[in-house]
Amino acid sequence: MLVSKFFKSFLPFNMRRQVRELFIATTMVNFALAMVMIFEPIYLYQTGHSLHKIMLFYLMAYVLYFLIMPFGAKFARKKGYEKGMFVGTFFFIIFYLSLFLIFYYPLLFYISPIILAVHKMFYWPAYHADFAHFCKDTEEGREVTAVTITSSLVYIIGPALAGFIIFEWGYNTLFILTSIIFLASNIPTLVTTEKFKPTDFPYKETYRNLFSKKNRKEFLAYLGFGEEFIVVMVWPIFISLIITSVFDLGMIIALATLITTMLTFYIGHLSDTSDKRKILRLGSAFYSLGWFIRIFIANRVGVFFVDTLSRLSRNTVAIPLMAITYEKAKEITNTGNHKYVMSRVVFFEMSLVIGKILAMLLIFLISSLVVDEIMAFKLIFVLAGGMSLLYLLL
């Protein structure tokens, strides 16, 4: 009885078919990402690329993504959200193949970011629009939580498994395995035929909407996602200097994720039953604090502690933030014009991308001016802490 009550309170039970399919596909994608993402910047770093050059790599990708994103939205509105994600996964596979070959063909360092940008163009606008369009009005928080929880579960297994694979067989085996999983993630969404009415998506209007005065506060809040780039691309490089064994690194990240997962259920429940913005503000304050604590990290225990705190507080930000974002997209949909779901999603993605580009430019500047690499990392963590506070504006 108590168990049944718990699950009814904390899990979504009214998912539409489209969301269930997306949920399964996302779990598979996240499993592949869990295996490869934390080791992606470490791989570039260990193959002789400086922090400065790694920032250039991702800066090229995100600037191009910002410019071509509306074309991905246009494709999804004409061909369907699921087809957009399907095409996007193929480019992700090509990206990881090119990433592995960078060691043998250095010119690919300048081609791989283009492939990554094309993947993002097809995949992410379609993914967010699909979720926003079909998620249940009364369950946004719990549905976002369900995705977050399953992501967390695979992030428990993924880094540890990836560390073992790299240790035993190397990065090539890891990239091949993740590519197969990415490809297989299309199966759940392609089992049934997607029903939609093809419509156009305006290119210029996207940029007018982005810089509109009425959207300024939300635009500034979404710039906070610049910290996400730092946690995904810079933090792993820093901890690889403290924890040199890729297997041990994977195990520590997995354990931190396990503890975080146990507490994330409650956040989604609160997002549906309490004021989402209050939860978001609380999470933002603690998340920012976690970044400032990273300045003092010097051993494995410190890495474990701050990674656990940061993952938990970031979920406290991410769940209500995404629930609010999807909620707003659905409010606009209810006016009768469904193209505005995609318009809202692209506004979110473009704001997010500008935040990440801004973070990259500042990291690029810091890594150019600061000779001491450890000091450069610490200044970057201060930057991330400041950007995390922008979420308070939403």
Protein Blocks (a to p, Z undefined) as FASTA:
>chain_A
ZZmmmmmmmpcfkbcfklmmmmmmmmmmmmmmmmmmmmmmmmmmmnopafklmmmmmmmm
mmmmmmmmmmmmmmmmmnojklmmmmmmmmmmmmmmmmmmmmmmmmlmmmmmmmmmmmmm
mmmmmmmmmmmmmpcfklmmmmmmmmmmmmmmmmmmmmmmmmmmmmmnojklmmmmmmmm
mmmmmmmmmmpccddddddddfklmmmmmmgmklmmmmmmmmmmmmmmmmmmmmmmmmmm
mmmblklmmmmmmmmmmmmmmmmmmmmmmmmmmcfklmmmmmmmmmmmmmmmmmmgcbfk
lmmmmmmmmmmmmmmmmmmmmmmmmmmmmmmmmnopaklmmmmmmmmmmmmmmmmmmmmm
mmmmmmmmmmblmlmmmmmmmmmmmmmmmmmmZZ
